[in-house]
Amino acid sequence: MPQRIVLATHNAHKVAEFQAIVARVRPDLVVSGYDGPEPVEDGVTFAVNALIKARAAAHHTGLPALADDSGIRVDVLGGAPGVFSAYWAGHRKDDAANRSLLLDQLSDVRDPHRAAQFVSVIALVLPGGQEHTVEGVWPGRLATAERGTGGFGYDPIFIPDAQPSASERTVGEWEAQEKNAQSHRARAFERLAPLLSAL
């Protein structure tokens, strides 16, 4: 019988992405979206915010809960947007506005100074109170313009490292399966997998 785990997000894209990642290790584990109240994410690190969300979801549902807090860090901006990635252009969580503002801020910055990393911290909170966090980092750099319509967030302006130089693509140009195998969330999940296997 499938076992349920709740993902502390109302973002359907993240639920689908997590289900695909989780299925590679635990095909019997069903990732459910969270329908409870959103807690205030007032932490100043990805790890603190991920734990805030996972604790709220575990408390509300009584199920094991996962939460991801993720974003993009840009070297020349001192690691910003960082934990403010989702609200970089204001409090509306507007992905297109966030990308546009970030590209505008870096409009005069040339390679190799456009280095950036996608960062994901995944928190696992069990109903009994046990808590774990893991981090995944996906290095790359920012494109100078949006390319591709896949993914979400900053995907259309992020070019991951270790691609053939003749075909460097933004994550917005990747297939979902390709992204799910290499992303910052996939890298964090590799560290989380032994914990999920023990559930």
C-alpha positions, 0 to 999 in steps of 0.5 A: 500500500502506498505511503503518503508524505506531504510536501509543504507547498501549494506549488503544483510544479514543485509537487510534480517535480518532487514526485518524479524525484522521489519515485526513483528511490521510493516508488511506493511513496506518494507525494501530496501537496499541502492544503493547510495555512502557509506559515510565515517564512521569516528565516534568513537562511534556506534551512531555517525557512525549509524547517518552518514549512515542514514543521507546519505541514507535519503538525497540520497533517500528522504525516511526515513532511518535506519542505524545500526552500530554494533560490538562486545566488548570484556571485556578483550580487554577494549571494543575492537574491538568495532567500529573497528569490521568490520576492525579488521584484516585490511581494507578488511572487511574480516569476517573470518580474523576478527574472526581468529585474535580475537580468536588468541588474546584471545587464552590464556584467559580462562573463565570467562574472555572471556565475550563479548557483541554484540552491535547495535545502530540503527539510524532513520533519516526522510527526514524532519530532525528528528533523533533518535538512540536506542541501544541494547546489547546482552551479552555473551562470546567468544568461543575458536573456530568457530562453525556453519555456520549460520549468519555472522560477529562474529556469529560463535564465540559468545555464548549468555548468558542464554542458557542451559549449556548442549547445549550452541551454538554459534550464527553461530549454531542458526536458523535465526528466533531464532537469529532475535528474540533475537539479539542485533539488535532485542533488539535495534529494540524493542526500535525503534518500537514505532517510526516506528509505528508512521511513 
